Amino acid sequence: MIRTIGVEKGLSNVESFLKSRGYNIKEFENNELNDKKFLNGVDFIVSTGQDDNFIGIENSSTKVPIISAEGRTPENIEKQIIRER
């Protein structure tokens, strides 16, 4: 099954890498994080790690895992996605 990953705007290196690895990518901005339609359409969220508003999302009814990109390579982020499948 192909995973759909929500990638925060500004993480173009992560977006490009994950696209090249066959993932569907949905770029988002912070204001979309309260949109249940968006959250229900992604399997993971990759954030810049610079906004604490992500804390409440993982505990919401959608249970979308959040991966912080801060200090991590795109390869490392993919490894986490694979581990948490």
N, C-alpha and C positions, 0 to 999 in steps of 0.2 A: 504494500500500500504506500502510495506517495504521500508524504507528510506536507502539510501547509504550515509555513512558519511566518509569524508576524515579526517583521524586522523594523525597528524604529528608524525613522528618517535620519539620515546622517551616517548610517553604518553601511555605506555602499560596498566596502570591501567584504563584509560578511554576506551581504545580499548577493553580490556577484559570485562568491565562492559557493554558497548554498545552491544557487541557481545552476551552476556548472555541475553540481553533484546530483541534480535531478529533483530538487525540492521545489514545491510551489511557494512563491514568496508574495506576501502582502505587506507592502510598506505602510507604516502608520505613523501618526503623530499622537502626542499625549492625549489630546482631546477625544481620541477614538477609544481610549481604554475603558470608558464607561458605556460603550456601545455593545450590548449583548450580542447583536448580530455579528459584529466583528469578532468578538471573543469566541463565539460558538463556531466560527469559521476557521479557526487556527488550532493547531496541535501544540505549538510552543510559541512563546514570545521571547524575542531577543531584544534586550534594552541596552541603552548606553550605560546604565548603572548610575546615572547622574540625577535621578529623580526618585524620591522616596515614595511617590504615589503608587508605585508598583506593588508595594507590600500588601495592600488590601485586595488586589486582583487575584493573587494566588489563593486567597482564602475565600473567594466568592463562590457562587454556585457553579461557575464554569470550570473551576479547578485547572486552569491553563498553567502549565509550568512556565516559570519565568527564568530566563538565563541572562545573567549580566555579562555584557561583552567587555566590561572594564578590565583592561590588562590581559585580555585573552586573544588568542589567534582564532581565525575562522575555523581552522582544523580542530582546535580544542573545543570550540562550541559544537561542531558536528559530533565529536566524540560523546559529548554530554547528551545530545539528542538521541544518538544511537543507544546509549546506556539506559535512557529513561523510556524507551519505546514500550 
